[in-house]
């Protein structure tokens, strides 16, 4: 999955979740690798904000937060697979209104 230019990789061979910055200066703090449980399927929930990505696996059993500088809004979300077929049983995308918007009355 690529979010605003930052690849999020589910590495099934090594059972880890990796996040890569689109450039060295655009990723700050925290671990860049998170271990994944060795399960036949996972429930993954991602919350994507302007400068952060939060990942929750199996209802919060595993969680990770990543901060980054966004690379713009071109191709804001892209999914692909490289090593084998991936099965996504259920996918929902919800865009939320900004909490910082003010009513200009």
C-alpha positions in Angstrom: 0.0 0.0 0.0 1.4 3.4 -0.9 0.0 6.3 1.2 0.9 9.8 -0.1 4.2 8.5 -1.5 5.1 6.3 1.5 5.1 2.6 0.9 3.6 0.4 3.6 4.8 -3.2 3.0 3.3 -6.4 4.4 6.2 -8.7 4.2 4.6 -12.2 4.7 7.9 -14.1 4.4 9.4 -12.3 7.4 6.1 -11.6 9.2 6.7 -7.9 9.5 5.1 -4.6 8.5 7.5 -2.0 7.1 7.0 1.6 6.3 9.4 3.4 4.0 9.6 7.1 3.6 9.4 8.5 0.1 12.7 10.3 0.9 15.1 10.2 3.9 14.0 13.6 5.2 10.3 12.8 5.2 10.1 10.2 8.0 10.5 10.9 11.7 10.6 8.9 14.9 9.5 5.4 15.9 10.4 2.0 14.6 10.1 1.5 10.8 9.4 -2.3 11.3 6.6 -4.0 13.2 6.3 -7.7 13.7 3.2 -9.4 12.4 1.5 -12.4 13.9 2.0 -15.7 12.0 -1.7 -16.1 11.2 -3.5 -17.1 7.9 -5.4 -13.9 7.9 -5.3 -10.5 9.7 -7.7 -7.7 10.3 -6.0 -4.4 9.4 -7.3 -0.9 10.2 -5.4 2.1 9.1 -6.0 5.7 10.2 -4.3 8.2 7.9 -4.1 11.8 8.8 -2.2 14.7 7.2 1.1 13.8 8.7 0.6 10.4 10.4 -0.4 6.8 9.7 -1.7 4.6 12.5 -2.0 0.9 11.9 -4.1 -1.5 14.1 -3.9 -5.2 13.5 -6.4 -7.7 14.9 -8.4 -5.1 16.9 -5.4 -3.5 18.4 -3.4 -6.6 19.3 -0.6 -4.9 17.4 -0.4 -1.2 16.7 2.0 1.2 15.2 2.2 4.9 14.5 4.3 6.7 11.9 4.8 10.4 11.4 5.9 11.8 8.0 5.9 14.9 5.8 3.3 14.3 3.0 4.5 14.4 -0.6 1.2 15.9 -1.9 -2.1 14.5 -2.9 -1.3 12.8 -6.2 -2.1 9.1 -5.9 -3.1 9.4 -2.3 -3.7 5.6 -1.9 -2.4 2.8 -4.1 -2.5 -1.0 -3.5 -0.4 -3.6 -5.3 1.2 -7.0 -4.7 4.6 -8.2 -5.9 5.3 -11.8 -4.7 1.9 -13.6 -4.8 -1.8 -13.1 -4.9 -3.3 -11.2 -2.0 -6.9 -11.7 -0.9 -8.7 -8.7 0.5 -12.0 -10.0 2.0 -13.4 -6.6 3.0 -12.3 -3.1 2.3 -13.9 0.2 3.3 -12.5 3.7 2.8 -14.0 6.6 4.8 -12.9 10.2 4.4 -13.5 12.3 7.4 -14.0 16.1 7.5 -11.2 18.1 9.1 -11.6 18.7 12.9 -10.0 22.1 12.3 -12.4 23.6 9.8 -14.3 26.5 11.2 -17.7 27.9 10.1 -17.0 31.2 8.3 -20.2 33.0 9.4 
